């Protein structure tokens, strides 16, 4: 594997001006990040993907600078899925493209795979399992409710001020809780840069408010949003979960596994927490490259 720094690019898709990192040549491999994260965390994985003969593209998601804010204030996961499909179009993807998502990028990935299955040959999700398992965990898994306290805190306006306070100490705390043996270092600083204005902070919190609160949801995305809460994509899907993930427990992954078909392969990555692609870059990068190449 090389250790090459990606190039930067720009593209307008689904009404959003995206900035992205890109590396390699060949079929499109779209890599979607979550919270609190940025495209930079994909760089080790992108090197593996590029070595496997793909063009890896990791956009900064809507609302994360330097990508633009959503003009209509819409940050629901179905909007993210539409963003991914629109990026496939403008980046010249074909039917041999693959899509990879972590954290919020995972449901966005599953939604894009459901919305336009003909565009994506293979799917990879990490840290948030496909299907209804996480939603059900909020009803019957009190340990997961405890771990997800921040999602409920984000519904309150106080979080607008707490997240950026003291040089975004909240971001450092989240990384430490979710990946307790990993030094977030530059990765957390990239997040602080991407959320450097109050508008960007509100955008990042808007993902949670659209999911659990009164955040704006576009009625045009209603059908897909409903499908995303219950369906698993039909493509071959690799799902990876860190054994020490402090955000979502392995038991939620196991619940998802019990509700999925044979097209989904579930694997636990040892000695990794939530940000497994940074904690075990060789293991995760190699496994993803092998999956999308097979």
N, C-alpha and C positions, 0 to 999 in steps of 0.2 A: 504493500500500500504506500502511496505517496503521501506527502504532507504539503499539499499545494494550497495556496490561498485563493479562494474563489474570486471571480470578477463580480462587479456590480452591474445591475441592469434595471430598467424601468419599463413598465407596461401598464396601460389602462385597461381594466377589466371590470365589468359589472358596476361601472360608475365609480370605481376606486382607482386612484393612482398608486400602483404598487411599486415599491422598490424591492429588489431581490438580489440574492447571491446565486451565482451559477458556476458550475464546474463540469467539464467533460463534454463528450459528444456522443450522439446516438439517441435512442428513444428517450422521451421525457420521463423524468422521475421527480414528481412534485412532492416537496417535503414541507409540511405545515406544522408550525410551532404552537405552543399554548401559553399559559400564564404560570408564573411570571417569567417569561422567556422571550427569546428573539431568534431570528434566523441564524445567528452566529453559532448557536448550540448544535446546529446540523453539520458544521464544517467537518468534523472527523468522519461522520457517516457519509457525507458527500464525497469524500476522497475514495471510500470503498465503492460507492455507487459509480463514480466516474471510472474507476479501474475496471469495473464490470461491464463497461461499454454503454453507459447511459449519460444523458445530460441531466445532472442534478440541478434543480431550481428550488431555492428556499426563500419564499417571500416573507417580508415582514407583514404580519396579518393586519387587517383593517383596524385602524386606530393606533397602531404601533409605529411611531416615527422611525424612519422617514416616509413610510406609507401614509396616505392621507386618512383623515377621519371619514366616517360615513356621513354624507350630507343629510340623510334622513334619520340619523341616530340609531340605525338598526344594527344590532350586534348579535342577533340570534344565530344559533348554529346552522340553520337552514340557509341563512345569508352567506355564511362561510362556505357552505357546500356549493352554492351558486358561484361564489368567487372562484373556487377551485376549477369548476367546469369552464368558466369564462377564461381563466388563465390557460387552461389546456388549449382553448381555441386560439387565443392571441399568440401563444408561444409555438403554435404549429404542431401540437401534439397529434398523434395518430392512435390507431387502435392497439398499439403495442406499448402505450404509456402505462406507468405505474404510479400509485399515489401512496404516500406514507405520512402518518400523522401521529403527533404526541400531545397528550393532554387535550386542550380544546381542539387542537389539530386532528385528534383521533375522531371525534364525532363529525367534524367537518369532512374528514376523509370518508367515513362510512356514508355520510349523506351524499357526497359527490358520486360515490360508487353506486348508490341506489338511483340517483337522479339521471345519470348518464352511463349505464353499465357498459355500453359499447366503446366508451373512451378509455377504460382502465382494464388492463390485462391482469394485473395483480394488485393486491391491497395489503398494506401493513399498518397496524395500529399498535400504539404503545400507551400504557398508563391509564387509559380509560377504555374498558372493554366494550365490544359491540352489543347492540340489543338493549333490552330493558333492565339489565341487572343493576346498574347504578341507581336508577330511579326507584326500583323496588327496594334497594338497600336503605333508602331514606325512610321507608315504612316499617321495615322489619329487622334492621341491623343497627342497634343503638351505638355500637362501637364505631361504625362508619359515620353515623350522624355526628358523633363527637369529633372524629377526624375532619369532618366537613364544616366545622363551626364557622370558618372564614366565609363560606358561601352565604351563610345567613347574616353574618356581620356586614357583608358587602351590600345588603339590601338597605342598610341604614346610611343616612347622609353623613354621619360622623366618619365613615370610612373614607370619604372624599379627602379628608384632612389627615387621617391617621396614616394612610398608605405612604404619602410623600414626606411625612414628618421625619425630622432627624436624619436627613440624607437617606430617605427611603429605608429606614431600619426595618420596616415591615417586610420588605423584599428579602433582606438578609435572613430574617427570622423564618420565613416560609421555606427558603432553600435549606436552612439548617434542620428544620422539622421534617421536611419531605425526603431529604437525602442526608441523613445524619453523619455519615462518614466522609462526605465530599466537601472540599473547599471550593465554594462557589466562585470566589475570586472575580476574574474578568467577566464570567457569565452573568453574574448579578449586576455588575457595573453596566453591561450592555443593556440590561433591562431598565436600569435607572435612566440611561440616556434615552431609550425609546419612550419612556413615560415621563419625559422631562417637563411637560407642561400640564396644567390642570385639565386641559381638554383631553390629553392623552390618558391621564389617570381615569377620567370619567369614561372614556372609551373602554379601557380594560375592565373596569367595574361593570360596564354595560353588558358584557358577556354574561355575567352572573345575574344581573337584573332582568335580562330577557329570559333567562332559563328558569328562575325561581320567583321573580317578582313582577313588577309592573313596567319593566323596560319595554320599549317599543318593539312590536313584532309586525312585520309586513304581512298583511292578509294574503298576498300573492304566494307567500312561502308556506301557507298553512298546511297544504296537503303533504308536502315533503317533510315538514316539521313533525307531523303526526307519524309518518312512516319511520322517521329516524328514532322515534321513541319506542318502536316495537320490532322493527325488522333488522335482520342481519344481511349485509351485502351478499350477493350470489357468487362473486368471484372467489378464487383461491385467496384466503386471507390468513396472514400470519399475525398473531397477537403476542406481544412481549410485555412482561410485567416484572418489575424489580422485586426481589424477595423481601426487601426491607423498605418498601414504599410507605412513607409516612402520610401520604395523602389518600390513597385508596388501597385498602387491604387486599391481600391475595385471595381472601375468601370471596370478595366480590368478583374477581376473575373466575373463580371456581363456579360461582353461581351462573355466570355468563356461559361458561363452558357447558353446563348442563342443559342450556337452552339453545345451543347452536348446532348446526349440521356438520357433516363431515368435511365441508369445504374450509372450515376454520381450524387452524392449528394453534394451540395455546402453549406457550413456553414461559417458564419462570427464569429470569436471569439472576444468577447467584451473585452475592456481594454487590448488590446495586439497590438503590432506592428509586425515587420517582424520576430522576433525570438520568436514566440508565444509559442513554446514548453518550453521555459525557463520563459517567462513572466506569463503564466497561466499553470503551469505544471500539476496541478490536473485536470483542465478542459480538456486540450488537451490529457493528458495521459489516462484519463478515457474514453474519446470519442473514441480514437484510439483502446483501448483495447476492448471496446464494439463492435466496427465495425468489427474488425478482428475475434472476437469470435462468431459473430452471423451467 
